[in-house]
């Protein structure tokens, strides 16, 4: 099976962190969002993941190398496709049309899930959903009595259904999706001025493809700072309830309140860290009390009392009580 991941968005709601790296590479519970996602899918699928195809913007070669590394760590081939102009989700997926063959999963890289993604691989297609209070903000589906999807609606202005599409799809035959996307793009069939995936899904349904639904237990947004911090806390609870401290991390005269993640070669000295804190590799936390926060790699925090904070890579903060949201290569000192 192949996994197709559209991730060309600019992540403007998560700035300043996305000024230097794309949102899917922001770490949550010690791993990039996208790595958490593909590992979860691969574990649930249980079979061979042959390829992971990423649709990206102009993120640069370093980001592309990291994405390839994540794929190869799962024993898959990594491929990079460019979406040069934002023209909708359907267009983004079509940019990876060379990879749309055979069994495929499509997963959007800005959300994490608590879910069992096992399913009957002989069905035409699966679409994972969750009930929501405000369906107007999502693509939704309607079902018949047999549980087969009868209608796809993108961000309905009037109530159609409260079953929102969460961004995980399975197609037994990727070629059919490729043909449908090619058709709507060739004929300029847009909805809300973009080429929508739901338009192609509706077309496939009308051609006789039967889609069934799977459900997720929990749907974690990663769209802004507060959402990322909540996702970090939940992923720590779910996957590292007893914490994870790297063997070569240095912990001196400090208290670690689980769950926490402490990365390779991190230094925690004269500090109280946790709960719900992730500290990246080669970062230093000294004379500090910190809760519910993410400190990325190669950063320094000293003489501070922090909560609900995000600190980027290679940054430095010396100060007092604060709630931080600073990006990479930042330097703040409060005397």
Secondary structure as UniProt FT lines:
FT   STRAND          2..6
FT   HELIX           12..14
FT   TURN            15..16
FT   HELIX           17..19
FT   HELIX           23..25
FT   STRAND          27..28
FT   TURN            29..30
FT   STRAND          31..32
FT   HELIX           33..45
FT   STRAND          51..56
FT   HELIX           61..73
FT   TURN            74..75
FT   STRAND          77..82
FT   HELIX           89..94
FT   TURN            95..96
FT   HELIX           97..99
FT   STRAND          104..107
FT   TURN            109..110
FT   STRAND          111..114
FT   TURN            121..122
FT   STRAND          125..131
FT   HELIX           135..137
FT   STRAND          139..143
FT   TURN            145..146
FT   STRAND          148..154
FT   STRAND          163..171
FT   HELIX           174..186
FT   TURN            187..188
FT   TURN            192..193
FT   HELIX           197..206
FT   TURN            207..208
FT   STRAND          211..215
FT   STRAND          218..221
FT   HELIX           225..239
FT   TURN            241..242
FT   STRAND          244..245
FT   TURN            247..248
FT   STRAND          250..252
FT   STRAND          255..257
FT   STRAND          260..262
FT   TURN            264..265
FT   STRAND          267..269
FT   STRAND          272..274
FT   STRAND          277..279
FT   TURN            281..282
FT   STRAND          284..286
FT   STRAND          289..291
FT   STRAND          293..295
FT   TURN            297..298
FT   STRAND          300..302
FT   STRAND          305..307
FT   STRAND          310..311
FT   TURN            313..314
FT   STRAND          316..318
FT   STRAND          321..322
FT   STRAND          325..326
FT   TURN            328..329
FT   STRAND          331..333
//
